[in-house]
Structure formats: C-alpha cells, structure tokens
C-alpha cells in the first residue's frame, strides 16, 4: 500500500506542474497583460504602472516570474487582489464553505437518488421503470442548468412562494440554520439534477456489470438471498467505478456550482469567479483556476486511494 | 424467463433504442432545417423594434405567433435566428473539438513513447480545470465573435475525444493492414491519417454528435453570463439573459428559449446515444 501511495503521489506532481504552467500562461495571455486593469484607469499615470510593474516583478524574465509565482502557490502566497489589495487565497477560502455546503448537499442527494435508480434499473433491466429512468436521465442531462434554475425559481419562489429565490439567509436571520436550510433546497435540487442523472447511468451500468459476474451465479447457487447477493457481493464490486466517478465528476460539479450560484445569488466560489470576471480581477481568476484544479487533483488522488483500499488488485499491479 | 419472452424483450429493447435515436434524428433534422431556412421562415425581422407591441403573449396576435419581447421584437423570429447562431456555434465548436481531439489522439496512440506520455499528461492537466471556468476566462479575454466563441468552446472540450481516439488507435495499430501499409512504404502521416483515421470513424462520429449537444449547452451558458454571443444578435442563451429581467411578469420569454436549448441538446444526445449503440458496442453504457 505504501508503494502504491508513493507511486500515485508521484503521478500527481507532473499534473500540478502542468496546471500551474497553464494557469500562469493564461494570466499572461490576458489582453494587455496582468496590469491591463490599471491601463484602463485614467487616474493612474504611465510611470505609476511602470512602478507597479517593477514592484510585482513583471519586468523580470518569464521563467523567473513563473518560479516566483509557482513557489508562492505552494507556500500560500497567492498574490493580492487589484481592488482592495487583499490576499487572494484568503478571499477564495472565505467562499469555500458556502460552495462546499452546496456541492456536498447536491452530491449527497445525487448519490442516494442516483444509486437507488441505478440499482433498481439494473436489477429490473428493460422493465418499464428502467426504460423510463434511462431515457429520463438522458433528458435531465440535456437541461441547461441555469434555465432549470430559473424555472425552479419561477414555480417555487415566485408563483407558489414556498421557498426563497436566492441568497443564503433572510435579512436579519444570518446564522439561523432553519433559514439556511430553506435557502439551500432549491439550489441543491437544481445542481443535483444533472449529477443524479449521471450517477443513475453509471450506477446502472456498474451494477449490470457486477451482476453478470460468475461469483454472482455462485452466490445464487449457494442459496444466498437476493438482498445479501446485492449488498455483500454486487455492491463492493460496483463501488469501484462509482468511487472513480466521484473523482472524475469534480470538475463538472464545480462548473455546475458556478452556474447554480450565479442564479441563486449563493455567495460561494462560483459567484466570486463571475464577479471577478466582470471586474477583470485576474489574480482572483487565476487563484480560482489553481484552487479548483488542485482540488480536483487531490479529489482524484483520494478516490484512487479509496479504490486501492477496497481492492488489493489495484494496489499490487 | 422463457426463451420467447427473452427474445421479445430483445426486440423491444432494440426497438426502444432505435426509436429514441430516430426521434433524436428527427428533432435534429427539424432544427437544422429551421436554422438553415430561418430567413425564409421567420415572419418578421428579428431585430425590428416596435414599442407599440411590447410583451405580447404567445398566440395573442397572429402577426406575432409566439409573442414579443421587451422591445416588441417577434419571439418566433428571434428563436429561429437565434437557433441559427446557436447551431452554427455548436457545429463549428464540434468540428474544432473533433479535429483537435482526433489529431492529438492519433498522434499519441500511433507515435507512442514520449510523445504519447507528454500528450496524455497534457490531456490530464486540461481535464483538471472545470470546463465552465476555463471557458469563461478565455472567453473574457478574446473579443466575442461567432468564430472566436466556437473556437474557445472547441479548444476547451477536445480532451475526451482525444482519449477515445487514442484508445481506438492503440487497438487498430496492431492489425495487419497497418503492417501491410508500412511494408508498402507508407509514411507515418499516411498511416495515421489515411489508414488509421477512417477506421476510427465510428467512435469519432458518436463523440462528434454528443459534442454538438455539449457545445450548444456551453454556448448558452457563456451567452447567458454575457461573454458569448452579443446583442443585438440573438442566441438562445442571451435571449434568456434578457428575459430574466421580466421573469415574474412575462415568464414565456424565458420558457421558450429554454425549451429550444433543451430540445436541441436532447436531440443530439439521443441521436449520439443511438449511434453509439448501433455503431460501437464496446462503448455502450449497457454491458
């Protein structure tokens, strides 16, 4: 297991380097370079911009700039925002809890519902339920998330007035759990829709594959009940591709969260990203790109370790 | 289960799969012809303002079949012309995706060794970034024209295609016809693009169909957020941005473009799924 861990950790290193090169490159591809925002400001003189350029080290050769920036990423110095000069990492970390709460609740809903649909579909293959569920999943995957969100707001917030249309808390109720939960329901459902569809499709095919294995016939021949066969024999084998999916789905989850947060005014990382985009806050944009990419790398690493933990074949190969 | 029941279930299953793909194909054909003939089909000029007929409801006035928006523009005409824009972006983005993905996939698969490692690490790296984040950053950097939007979408979504093509090439390159071509003195480029590429056409076609769906979706996301197709040119995404402001009083302005996007994406998804079942049993969701 230790050998596997080391190997897998080493594989993450080129990814981290690649991600940082692309992040750094994008920043420098920005029209007018990283300081474009100052050149648009008439109150800032050319010599001031030159001074900022020297101050930020932007007059140095590219590879030295990259080395400084990359070492900053790994030591926690992610630069400072253009407006207000706040540390970028701090600004991002402030928004992480809201996004993780939204992503976590949507993912939980999606896993529970998606697994249930997938398992039912796999055990009753080509039944009416299975056909409705598989085509329903394909329909759900075709919904533009933001439109589904708008429709949900229209029905549940504007027409029925059951739930709030956006934000995290009612004014004056900041910190109230009940208010938070009420605000969480709609964005969770909207974000969960597409992920549930993906999960039901993958769960169905993972269980179909597991159910067709020889050991399932053996288990049946031994006279084990369908429940035991499903839970003790099929489930651990179907779990592997699903854990891998957990890692692979992370970037999609972030993308979905960005769109959902924009519609529901949810004060998370997605909103921060869209706001930073309008204000041309390049340090925040690049910080977010790096943060999400590192999050995805670590997530995939954890998924692989979990798979190795339940399946000795993976860690020994 | 009796043998007869099993057989009828197989038929039922094939029928379902083909029917779904068939419906998808029809939807796609209808949408493509609507987009193609939009200038003929559209009853009005999609940019014509007429403030005397603002916010007409659908079917309220025979001149404006699906109603009008906040500036009195005809919704049906805007949907048709918007579809032209959205589908153009979808198809050009798909072509970019497939071209980039296929070239990288073939190069990695056929050349192998260091080239393969480097290219595939690049693919892994690109996949670490959430696509909408990458798309928005690049879209915000380049002036939004139809071509630039399509290219940006295409260049941020080719990674899966290159993986699929590479896997296919790894299989194909061990086969005899490749050895025969090599024995005849064919160059590497010839083997890659004249021998291997046509044989990898099936999975590429499936991926291409599904990529149109995701490109249309991506165009609507970035246009909705204001970094895609710019007004007065209508796209389904930016029609929704406009509609959002009048959402509580005139919901149909938001409902209609949403239905158009969903129908398009669904059509291509169903078609792609059906094609996958028909063409490439190994790629099936259903083992």
Boltz contact constraints between the chains, C-beta under 6 A:
constraints:
  - contact:
      token1: [A, 14]
      token2: [B, 121]
      max_distance: 6.0
  - contact:
      token1: [A, 15]
      token2: [B, 124]
      max_distance: 6.0
  - contact:
      token1: [A, 15]
      token2: [B, 125]
      max_distance: 6.0
  - contact:
      token1: [A, 18]
      token2: [B, 125]
      max_distance: 6.0
  - contact:
      token1: [A, 19]
      token2: [B, 125]
      max_distance: 6.0
  - contact:
      token1: [A, 19]
      token2: [B, 128]
      max_distance: 6.0
  - contact:
      token1: [A, 30]
      token2: [B, 141]
      max_distance: 6.0
  - contact:
      token1: [A, 31]
      token2: [B, 141]
      max_distance: 6.0
  - contact:
      token1: [A, 126]
      token2: [B, 9]
      max_distance: 6.0
  - contact:
      token1: [A, 126]
      token2: [B, 13]
      max_distance: 6.0
  - contact:
      token1: [A, 131]
      token2: [B, 16]
      max_distance: 6.0
  - contact:
      token1: [A, 138]
      token2: [B, 269]
      max_distance: 6.0
  - contact:
      token1: [A, 139]
      token2: [B, 266]
      max_distance: 6.0
  - contact:
      token1: [A, 142]
      token2: [B, 262]
      max_distance: 6.0
  - contact:
      token1: [A, 142]
      token2: [B, 265]
      max_distance: 6.0
  - contact:
      token1: [A, 142]
      token2: [B, 266]
      max_distance: 6.0
  - contact:
      token1: [A, 142]
      token2: [B, 269]
      max_distance: 6.0
  - contact:
      token1: [A, 143]
      token2: [B, 262]
      max_distance: 6.0
  - contact:
      token1: [A, 144]
      token2: [B, 217]
      max_distance: 6.0
  - contact:
      token1: [A, 144]
      token2: [B, 220]
      max_distance: 6.0
  - contact:
      token1: [A, 144]
      token2: [B, 261]
      max_distance: 6.0
  - contact:
      token1: [A, 146]
      token2: [B, 224]
      max_distance: 6.0
  - contact:
      token1: [A, 147]
      token2: [B, 258]
      max_distance: 6.0
  - contact:
      token1: [A, 150]
      token2: [B, 254]
      max_distance: 6.0
  - contact:
      token1: [A, 154]
      token2: [B, 251]
      max_distance: 6.0
  - contact:
      token1: [A, 158]
      token2: [B, 248]
      max_distance: 6.0
  - contact:
      token1: [A, 201]
      token2: [B, 285]
      max_distance: 6.0
  - contact:
      token1: [A, 205]
      token2: [B, 285]
      max_distance: 6.0
  - contact:
      token1: [A, 208]
      token2: [B, 287]
      max_distance: 6.0
  - contact:
      token1: [A, 209]
      token2: [B, 287]
      max_distance: 6.0
  - contact:
      token1: [A, 251]
      token2: [B, 130]
      max_distance: 6.0
  - contact:
      token1: [A, 254]
      token2: [B, 130]
      max_distance: 6.0
  - contact:
      token1: [A, 255]
      token2: [B, 130]
      max_distance: 6.0
  - contact:
      token1: [A, 255]
      token2: [B, 131]
      max_distance: 6.0
  - contact:
      token1: [A, 255]
      token2: [B, 132]
      max_distance: 6.0
  - contact:
      token1: [A, 258]
      token2: [B, 132]
      max_distance: 6.0
  - contact:
      token1: [A, 277]
      token2: [B, 136]
      max_distance: 6.0
  - contact:
      token1: [A, 277]
      token2: [B, 140]
      max_distance: 6.0
  - contact:
      token1: [A, 285]
      token2: [B, 137]
      max_distance: 6.0
  - contact:
      token1: [A, 292]
      token2: [B, 130]
      max_distance: 6.0
  - contact:
      token1: [A, 293]
      token2: [B, 128]
      max_distance: 6.0
  - contact:
      token1: [A, 293]
      token2: [B, 129]
      max_distance: 6.0
  - contact:
      token1: [A, 296]
      token2: [B, 128]
      max_distance: 6.0
  - contact:
      token1: [A, 297]
      token2: [B, 128]
      max_distance: 6.0
